[in-house]
Amino acid sequence: RSPASTDVNGNQLREQTAGQQRKLITDGRISFEVRDLRETRRQIAEAVEEYEAYISSDEEYNSGGRISINMHIRVPNQHFDALLAEVSSDILQLDSKQINVRDVTEEFVDVQARLRSKKELEARYTELLEQARAVSDMLEIERQMEQLRGQIESIEGRLRYLQNQVALSTLRLNFYELRPSDMQFGREFTDGLRSGWNNLVSFFLFMLRLWPF
């Protein structure tokens, strides 16, 4: 491709991008502690339904004194902020929060342009195939069309992926509840018995001192 044609295509791409509505991919991560893990899960499920979202991943972990849930939510882009505010409205402690927004408008326009170009080429191949008379020509055109069809399907897949990522934002939640571990409870129980016994012995010694009176 010559420098002149590269500049022309580049200018065309920038003009198309300028006229396009911005295509943004939003990704959020938030980690927080809650008072009641089950109640928080229930509230999140209600919010997910209210904002027409869905839970794509839900994992629960129990590590002694900490029970945590990792949850991935796909939510329509226009409801992302509202859902984030809803799920983080009643937390005990916020550990981390990160929101990333990536502009893919230029890539989106480029993929659309490449797809349109490939389909126009496919239409020309179809016309040539109808006009071909020699078997060798037909076979060669069909081979070229098969390769072209693979390229078109790959571009269409990329376009569908971008459309999905733009339409649905991703919110990754990590929320947890701290609970006393069995070991900690055992230590506290043992300490309580020891303290109680010491107090009991002290009480009897005190009574013995008072016995003569």
C-alpha positions in Angstrom: 0.0 0.0 0.0 1.4 3.4 -0.9 1.9 6.2 1.7 -0.8 8.2 -0.1 -3.4 5.5 0.1 -2.5 4.8 3.7 -3.1 8.5 4.5 -6.4 8.5 2.7 -7.7 5.4 4.5 -6.4 6.8 7.8 -8.3 10.0 7.3 -11.4 8.1 6.3 -11.1 6.0 9.5 -10.7 9.1 11.6 -13.7 10.7 10.0 -15.9 7.6 10.5 -14.7 7.4 14.1 -15.5 11.1 14.7 -19.1 10.5 13.5 -19.6 7.4 15.6 -21.1 7.2 19.0 -18.3 6.3 21.4 -17.9 2.6 22.0 -16.8 2.1 25.6 -16.0 -1.1 27.5 -16.5 -0.7 31.2 -14.9 -3.1 33.7 -15.2 -2.8 37.5 -13.8 -4.6 40.5 -14.8 -4.0 44.1 -13.9 -5.9 47.3 -15.6 -5.3 50.7 -16.6 -6.9 54.0 -20.2 -7.4 55.0 -22.1 -8.2 58.2 -24.2 -11.0 56.8 -23.0 -12.9 53.7 -26.3 -14.5 52.9 -28.3 -11.3 53.2 -25.8 -9.5 51.0 -26.1 -12.3 48.4 -29.9 -12.0 48.4 -29.8 -8.2 48.0 -27.3 -8.5 45.1 -29.6 -11.1 43.4 -32.5 -8.7 43.7 -30.4 -5.8 42.2 -29.2 -8.0 39.4 -32.8 -8.8 38.4 -33.9 -5.1 38.8 -31.2 -3.8 36.4 -31.7 -6.6 33.8 -28.2 -8.0 34.5 -27.1 -11.6 35.0 -24.5 -13.5 37.1 -22.0 -15.2 34.9 -19.9 -16.6 37.7 -20.5 -17.3 41.4 -17.9 -19.0 43.6 -17.8 -19.4 47.4 -14.7 -20.0 49.5 -14.4 -20.9 53.2 -10.9 -20.4 54.7 -11.3 -20.8 58.5 -12.5 -17.5 59.9 -13.4 -16.0 56.5 -16.2 -16.9 54.1 -16.0 -15.1 50.8 -17.8 -15.0 47.5 -16.4 -14.1 44.1 -19.1 -13.0 41.7 -19.0 -11.8 38.1 -22.0 -9.8 36.9 -22.8 -8.7 33.3 -24.9 -5.6 33.3 -26.3 -3.3 30.5 -23.8 -0.5 30.2 -26.4 2.2 31.1 -27.2 0.4 34.4 -23.6 -0.1 35.5 -23.3 2.9 37.9 -26.7 2.2 39.5 -25.9 -1.4 40.1 -22.5 -0.6 41.6 -24.1 1.9 43.9 -26.7 -0.6 44.9 -24.4 -3.5 45.7 -22.0 -1.3 47.7 -24.6 0.7 49.7 -24.6 -1.4 52.8 -21.0 -2.6 53.5 -19.0 -3.0 56.6 -15.6 -2.0 55.2 -14.4 -1.2 51.6 -11.1 -2.9 50.8 -10.6 -1.8 47.1 -12.5 -0.4 44.2 -11.3 -0.1 40.6 -13.2 1.0 37.5 -11.6 0.8 34.0 -13.2 2.3 30.9 -11.6 1.5 27.5 -12.5 3.3 24.3 -12.7 0.8 21.4 -14.5 3.2 18.9 -11.6 3.2 16.4 -11.2 -0.6 16.5 -15.0 -1.0 16.2 -15.1 1.2 13.0 -12.0 -0.5 11.6 -13.6 -4.0 12.0 -16.8 -2.8 10.4 -14.9 -1.4 7.5 -12.9 -4.6 7.0 -16.0 -6.7 7.1 -17.8 -4.5 4.6 -14.7 -4.7 2.3 -14.5 -8.5 2.6 -18.2 -9.0 1.8 -17.9 -6.7 -1.3 -15.1 -8.9 -2.4 -17.1 -12.0 -1.8 -20.0 -10.6 -3.9 -17.5 -10.0 -6.8 -16.2 -13.6 -6.5 -19.8 -14.8 -6.7 -20.3 -12.9 -9.9 -17.1 -14.3 -11.4 -18.1 -17.8 -10.4 -21.4 -17.4 -12.3 -19.5 -16.1 -15.4 -16.8 -18.8 -15.3 -16.9 -21.5 -17.9 -13.7 -23.5 -17.4 -13.7 -26.0 -14.5 -10.3 -24.9 -13.4 -11.5 -21.3 -13.1 -14.5 -22.4 -11.0 -12.3 -24.5 -8.7 -9.8 -21.6 -8.2 -12.6 -19.1 -7.5 -14.3 -21.5 -5.0 -10.9 -22.0 -3.3 -10.5 -18.2 -3.0 -14.1 -17.9 -1.7 -13.5 -20.5 0.9 -10.5 -18.7 2.3 -12.4 -15.4 2.2 -15.4 -16.9 4.0 -13.0 -18.0 6.8 -11.7 -14.4 7.1 -15.3 -13.0 7.1 -16.3 -15.4 9.9 -13.3 -14.4 12.0 -14.0 -10.7 11.5 -17.7 -11.2 12.3 -16.7 -13.0 15.5 -14.5 -10.1 16.6 -17.3 -7.7 15.8 -19.8 -9.7 17.9 -17.3 -9.8 20.8 -16.9 -6.0 20.7 -20.6 -5.4 20.5 -21.2 -7.7 23.5 -18.5 -6.1 25.6 -19.8 -2.6 24.8 -23.4 -3.5 25.5 -22.7 -5.3 28.7 -20.3 -4.1 31.3 -18.6 -6.4 33.7 -18.7 -6.0 37.5 -16.4 -8.3 39.6 -17.4 -8.5 43.2 -15.5 -10.0 46.1 -17.4 -9.8 49.4 -16.8 -11.7 52.6 -17.8 -12.2 56.2 -15.4 -12.7 59.1 -16.3 -15.5 61.5 -14.4 -17.0 64.5 -12.5 -20.1 63.4 -12.8 -23.4 65.3 -9.3 -23.1 66.5 -9.9 -19.6 67.9 -13.1 -20.8 69.6 -11.2 -23.7 71.1 -8.5 -21.4 72.5 -11.2 -19.1 73.9 -13.0 -22.0 75.5 -9.8 -23.4 77.1 -8.9 -19.9 78.4 -12.4 -19.5 79.8 -12.2 -22.8 81.7 -8.8 -22.0 83.0 -9.9 -18.5 84.2 -13.1 -20.0 85.7 -11.1 -22.6 87.6 -8.7 -20.1 88.9 -11.6 -17.9 90.1 -13.2 -20.9 91.8 -9.9 -21.8 93.6 -9.5 -18.2 94.7 -13.1 -18.2 96.0 -12.5 -21.4 98.2 -9.3 -20.0 99.5 -11.1 -16.8 100.5 -13.8 -18.9 102.3 -11.1 -21.0 104.1 -9.6 -17.8 105.5 -13.0 -16.8 106.8 -13.8 -20.2 108.3 -12.4 -19.5 111.8 -14.7 -16.5 112.2 
